[in-house]
Amino acid sequence: MLTDDSKYAFQKSERFTLDPDSPVPLYHQMEQILLRRIVQPEAVDRLLPSEAELGEIFGVSRATVKRALDNLSRRGLVDRRRALGTRVTRSQITENLVRLTSYTEEMEAKGLTIRTLVLDVMLHVPPAVVAEKLKLEPDEQALLIRRLRGTNEVFPVVLLQTQIPARVGISPEEDFSSSLYRIIEDKYQIPLEGAEETISAGRASAEEARRLRIPRGGSVLIMERLTFSTRSQPLEFVRGVYRPDRYQFSIRLRRPPASSLPQ
């Protein structure tokens, strides 16, 4: 029995009817209903009812419940522990820094559906600091792409501002709601060789706060990446402003041999 409903993201008295005749599997129907509930800020750190209780709430078998919860666990949205139950975790995405990937590729690898709002696409003369990074001539133009991105479960996550030398030839008419790296590599046949990336903490400007739906001056993670094509030619400079409650970066470190360390 549930004795304290305030600890739970669902009440035992709730009931949901799934459609057994739908081509969408029952576990996926259940997963989508759970998602809509657990991504709400007030659901963080609350427990889900037991598998048996969820089976009653949704009118499905224990196996169906387990599959839905396993999928949410793999996506990092719930934490399942034996004897402690299933707890809703903060809706935060972790990016591995070892690989050079686009936001789309990173989210797809986690089984998440990307949501993008394209804010601006235009040719302009970028600020001097950007022109220097991209090795542009005086008054040379760059393609500016500003996008607000997240997933169907969590939006918005990041405000991205990308700049690419106009001479590269990428059309402003492209569909930039999809993966930019796929456009560059697949359509324009421009190989990506590597990148230099820095991550720092900062405070949101008025526009950044409005776009990301956080208080003005709130803490943000700022990622700046300079991407190179062949022969180390600068191809892209991107600045991403992330909500730290919804995104984090990780890297796995290896200890060098003792013989290579300073004595």
Secondary structure, DSSP 8 states (H G I E B T S, - for coil): --S-GGGBSS-TT------TTSSS-HHHHHHHHHHHHHTSGGGTT-EE--HHHHHHHHT--HHHHHHHHHHHHHTTSEEEETTTEEEE----EEEETTS---HHHHHHHTT--EEEEEEEEEEE---HHHHHHHT--TT--EEEEEEEEEESSS---EEEEEEEEGGG---TTS-TTS-HHHIIIIIS-----EEEEEEEEEE--HHHHHHHTS-TT-EEEEEEEEEE-GGG-EEEEEEEEE-TTTEEEE-------GGGS--
